[in-house]
Amino acid sequence: MSEAAETVRSLVPARIDRLPWSGFHSRMIAALGVAWVLDGLEIQIASIVGPTLQRADTLHLTSGEVGFSATVYLLGEVAGALLFGRLSDRLGRRRLFIVTLGLYLVANGLTALSFNYPIFLVFRFAAGMGIGGEYAAIHSAIDELIPARYRGRVDLAVSGTYWFGAILGSLGEYVLLNPRLLPANLGWRLGFFIGPLIGLGIWGLRRTLPESPRWQLMHGQAGEAERTVARIEREVAASGARLPEVDRNRYIEVRAYEPVSFAQVARTLFRDYPKRSVLGATLMISQSFLYNAIFFTYGLVLKHFYGVSDHDVAKYFFAFAAGNLLGPLLIGRLFDTIGRRRMISSTYLLSGALLAFSGYLFSIGVLTAVTQTMLWSVIFFIASAAASSGYLTVSEIFPMELRAQAIALFFAIAQVFGSLGPTIFGSLIGDQAHPDRSRLFVAYLIAAGVMMAAGVVAAFWGVKAERTALEDVAPPLSAVPRTG
């Protein structure tokens, strides 16, 4: 009988989960977490250059066209997540997180060379595909390689680096959009080269990472899985860390599983795990609508409601992005200690309530550009941890064989809904000299309402996954049930 048909008893998951933190884990997070940095950079640049792209000497877009270009980028993420997510489950995590980074590098570089609006949209879609594919592959790899006791805080911290990218985008565009330094039609183009430069810098590091041993084990490559874990253990030991003994009662028995069909994915998610599917979809949709609606159009809000100049738009993002960056970093540990259900539900509910209150203050005109930014920095300190926990949830509550596809599916569903946000908000802002605050206030209330609804769902259907092996949170489809 071939290895692919045999029942294999393995300690691979237990060996991974008992490892102490080491340089290997830090290197992996640096190499894979860059996907979030790049996406934050992209969205921030798109938001900041929006007013510049409305100028006659650039692409001369309307507010609606600026919003729609953001929607196209998000739809590209949907297509990339669905395509590369399936390939990641079939071909492995490592191959796909190399391919998707390459696609992003090429497409985003070409975006800078766009000479009209249709070409600009084509390249934005392709760049979005690369980033969307990144999410499915990297979250699978991170969760499968990080010890269980660190998984929550690490996942949240990685997702939070989105805002480090946002800060880089703000700093870059603050310089590049300065009319005293560069012509407007050159500055915005140079901004789209920042991401590819970062990606090239991390390319070599990413190529040194191993395949997920869990993926190898579940795909009939038990020998390769053992060798991969042994390589990781040697690297951890070489750093001076002591390797704890492996609990040999934590073994798992598996048979190699055939590639999962779309029908099997649907049955597993919606028949076997219906409550978890509702939970994942709700968390992802709510945070996607909130973030995409506000951040793709915040530059337009600053310009049209507060009279901020195109060049000064960038500086208002610094404190705002810093709050979003610090939230997951400082709160993330609590998701591993207090627990997933309590922390996820409370962060969604609290951020939604505070957003509704800030929207009211905006509608009655008592805020300035500075106080608006300060207030939202506090709100999104909480909302950022909530949004990051949505990605954490969908990446750990479903079986390993379809993990990347589950991430891709819920990411895609969320982005379809979220992609409506920039277009809706951009249309409500409009191009008139004196825009109506009450129209935009309605949109803020909708975004706050969906966040609070997600918090209620998490309170009832949240999954206890803290400090728990992935195989215990959701048994692999290939697992052989223990007898006796």
N, C-alpha and C positions, 0 to 999 in steps of 0.2 A: 504494500500500500504506500502511496506517495505521501510526502509530508503534508501536502495540501488536503489529503483525505483523512489523515490521522487525527485522533484526539491528542492534544498537546497540553501537558501540565506545565505551567510557567509561573515564575516569581517576578517576571519583568515589571508589572505595575507596582508590586510591593517594593522592589529594589529602587525604582524611581522615587516613590513617595517617601522613603526613609532617608533620602540623601539630605545632608545639610546644605545650606546655601553656599555657593562657591563662585569662583570666577567664571566657570562655564555658564552658570545661570545668568550672570550679569552680561556676559558676551552675547548670549542668545537674546536677551531682552533688548539689548542695544541694536542688534542686527534686525530683529523682526519688528520691534516697536516703532521703527522709522516709518512704517506705513501710516500710522496715526499722525506722526509729525508732518508727513507730506500732505495728508488730507487736510489737516488744519491749516497748513500753509496755503493750499489751493483755495479753500473756501474763504480764507481771510483776504487773500489777494483779490479774488473775484468780487468780494464785498467792497473792498477799498477802491478798486479801479472802476467800479460801476459808474460813479459820477464822471470820471475821466473819459470813459468810453462814450459818454453822451456828447462830448465836444465835437464840433464840426471838423477839427483837424485830426481826429482819431477815427473811430468807426461810426460816430454820429448815431448812437442808439437812443431809443426812448426808454423810459423807466420800465415799461412792460417788456421790452426786448432784453434789457439787463436781467430782469427776473427770469425770463424764459431761458436765457443762456445758462443760468444756474440750474434750472429744471432739467435741461439737456444733460448737463454734467451728472446730475443725480440719476437720470435714467441710464446713462452709461454705466454708472456704478451698479445698477440693478442687473443689467445685461452681463457685466463682468462677473458679478457675484454668482449668478446662476450657472454660467458656463464654467468658470474656473472652480467653483465650489464642487460641482459634480466631478470634474477632472481630478480635484484634490483627493476625493474619497477613492477614486479608481486608481490613480497613478502615484499617489503619495504627496505628502505635504511639501517636501523639499523641492521637487521639480517645479511645483506651481508657484511657490513664493519666489523663485528665481525668474520664471517667465513673466509673472505679473509685474514685477519691478521693472523688467526690461521694457514692457509695453508702456508703462507710465513714463519712463524716461524719454522714449522716442516721441510719444504723442504730445507730451507737455512742451517739449522743445519746439515742436512744429506749431503749437498754439501761438508761440511768440512771433511766428512768421505770417500769421493770418493777415490777409489784405482786404477781406470783406466779411460781412456777418455770416453768410452760409458756411464759408470755410472755417471760420472761428468756431461755429457750432459743431462741425465735424470733428475737429481736433479736441474740443472739450469733451465730446462723447467718448472718444477713444481714450483720453486720459482718465475719465471716470471709470471705464472698463478695467483699466489696470488697477486702480485703487479698490474698486469693488471686489475684484478677484483676490487682492491682497488680504482683505478682511477674513474671508473664509479660510484661506490657507494658514494665515499666521495665528489666528485665534485657536484653531485646532492644534497647531504645533505647540503653542505656548501652554495650553491647558494639559496637553498630553506629556509634557516634559517637566513641568513645574511640580514640585512636591505638594501634596494636597493641603498641607497646613499653611502654605503661602499663596495658594491659587487666587483667593479673592482679592487680596491687597495688590498682588502683582497684576492681575487682569485690570483692575481699576486704575492702577498707576500707568499701565501701558496705554489704556484708552485716554487717560488724562494728558498724555504727551501731545495729543491733538492740539492742546493750547500752547504748548511750547512752539509748535509749528505756526500757530496763529500769531504768537509774539514775533517770531522771525519774519513772518509776512508783513506785519505792521511796521517793524523796523526797516525792512528792506524798501517797502513802498513809501515810507516817510521820507526816505532819501531819494528814491528813484522818481517819485512824483513831484519833487521840488522843482518848480519851473525855472528857478535860478541856476539849477545844475544841469538839467536835461530837458530837451523838448518833450512835450506831453506824449507825442506819438512814438517816442523812443523809450521813455521811462516805463510805461506799462508793459512793453514787450520784454524788456530786460527782467522785469519782475517774474515772468513765467519761466525764466531760466534758473531761478533760485532752487526750486525743487529738484530738477535733474542734477544739479551740482551736488546736492546733499545725497541723492540716490546713488550717484557714481561713487561717492566717498564710502558708502556702506556696502557696495556691491561685493568687494572682496571678502569682507567679514561674513556676509551671508552665505557665501559659497563654501565656507568651512564648516557650517553647521551640519549635524547628522540628520538622517531621516527619523521620524518619530518611531521609537521602538514599539509603541502600542499599535501603530498602524501596521508595522511589519508583522507583529504577532498575529493580528486578526486577518492578515492576508496571506497566510501560509508561508511566512518567512521567519519561522521561530528561531532558526539558527542565526540569521542576520540580526534579529531583535536582541538575542543574547549577546552577540558581539558588539552591537551598538551600545547597550547598557554597560558592558564591561569597559568600553572605551571611555564613556562618560565617568564611570567610577574611578578609572585611573587618573583622569584629569582632575577630578575632585580631590582624590587622595594626594596628588602631586602638589596641590595648593596648600597642603598642611592640615586639611580638615580630617576629622576622624569619622570613619564610616560606621554607623551603628549596625548591629547585627540585623539580619533580615528575619522577620517573623515568617517562618515556613508554613504557618497555618493560613497565610494570606495568599496562597496560590490561587490561580485561576486555570480552569480547563477550557480549551477552545478548539473548535474545528474551523479550518479556513473557510471563509464565507465568500460566496459568489458575489460579483458586483451587484449592488442594490439597484433595482429598477425604480422608475418613477412611481409605479403603482405601489411598490413596497414602502417607499418613502412616505407616500400618502397614507397608507394603512398604518404604519408605525406611528406617525405623528398624530393623525386625527382619529384613529380607532384605539390604538394602544395607549396613547398619551394625550387625550383630548384636553384635559385641564391644563397640562403643561403647555400645549400648543396655544391655547387662549392666553395664558400668562405671557408667553414669549412674544406673541403678536401684539398684545396690548402694550407691553413695556416698550417694544421697539417702535411701534407706530407713534406713540405719544411723544417720545423724546425726539424722534426724527422730525415730526411736524414742528415742534417747538423750536429746535435748533435751526433747521433749514429756513423756516419762515423768518426768524429774527436776524440771523447772521448774514444771510445773503442780501438783506435789504437794510441792514442797520446803517450803512453808509448813506443810503438814500434818506433815511429818517433824520440823520444828523444834518444833512444838507437842506432838506425841504422844510423841516420843522424847527431847527435850531440855527439855521444860517451858517453852519460850519463850512469853511472853504474846502475845496477838493484836497488841497495839500494837507490841511489840518485834520482831516478825517482819521488818518492813521493813528495819531497820538491818543485818541480817545479809547482805542482798543487795548492799550497796554495794561491798565489796571483791571479792565474787564476780563482780558484773557488770563491775567495772573490769578484772579479769583477762580476761574474755571480750572486752571492748572493745579492750584493748591487744594481744591476740594477733594478729588480722588486720592491725592497723596496723603492728606491729613486724616480723612475720614475712612480711607480704604481698610485700615487694620480692623475697624469695628465690624466689617462684614465677615471677618473670620472669627471674631470673638463674640459679639452680641448676636450675630447670626444674619443670614440672608433675609429671611422674611421680615423681621422687624426693621432692619435698616433700609431695605428696598422700599417697603411701603411708606415709611416715615419720610424718606427723602423725596419721593414723588409727591406725597400729599403736601408737605411743607413748601416745596418749591412752587407748586401750582397755586397755593393760596397766596404766597407772597407776590407771584407774578400778576395775579388778578388785582391785588392792591396797588402795585406799581402802575398797572395799566390805568387804573382809576385816576391816580395822581397825574399821569400823562394827559388823560382826557380833559381834566379841568385846568391844565396849563400851569401847574405850580412848579414844574421841574425845569431845570436848565440842562444844557448838554452835560455839564459836570455832575450835577446831582443825579441825573438819569443814569449816567455811567456808574457812579458810586453805588446807587441802589441796586442796579442790575448785577454789579460785581458780587454783592452779598447774596442775591438770589441764586445766581448761577454757580456760586461756590457749592451750594447744595444741589442744584439741578445737574451739575456736571457729574457728581458722584452717582446721582440717580440714573442718568443716561448711560454712564459706563457700566452700571450694574445690569442694564438691559442686555448688553453684549455678553457680560459674564454669564447671565442666566441662560441664554440660548446656546451658549457654547459648552455647557456642562450638564444639561438635564436630559439629553437624548443619547441613544446608543452610539458608540464610537464609529461604526461602519457608515453612518450617515451624518456624522457630526458636521462636517463642512457643508454638506447640502442643507442641513437644518439651519445653520448660520446664514447661508446664502439665501434660503427661502424667506426667513423672517426679516433679514436685512432688505431683501427685495420688496417684500410687502410693505415694510416701513418706509422705504424710499419712494415707492409709488405714491403713498399718501403724503409723505413729507415733501415730495417734489411739487405738490400743489401749493405749498406754503409760499415760496418766493413769488410765484406768479400772482397768487391772491393778494399778498401783502404789497407787491409792486404795483398792482392795479389800484389798490386802495390808496396808496400814497399819491399816485398820479403825477402829472407834470404841471399842474396848475400853480399859480403864484401863491395862493393861500389854501393849502390842502386842509381837509376836514379831519380833525383829530378823532371825532366820534366814530368815524368809519373804521379807523385803524384800531380803536379801542375794542370794537366788537371782535376783531381778529385776535387780539391779545386774550380776551376772555375765552375764546374757543380753545386756544393753545393751553391756557391754564386749566380749563375744564377737562381736557383729555389727559393731562398729567395727573390730576386728582383722581380721575376714574381709574387710571392704571394703578395708582396707589391702593385703591380699594381692592382691586383684583389681586394684587400682590399680598395684601393682608390676609385674604382668604385662601389663596391657592399657591402661595410661595412654597418653594421646595427647600428642605433642610439639606444643604450641600456643603456647609462650612466644615472644613477639616475632614472631609470624607473623600475616599478614593472615587474616581470617576466611575469605576466598574460597580460600585455600590450605589451611586446616585442613579445610574441607568445601566443595567447589565447589557453587555455587548450582545448583538444578535448571534454572534458566533460562540457565545459562552455555553458550556455544557452544565446544566444544573447539577449541583452536588446531591448525592443520595445519602440517606442515612443520617 
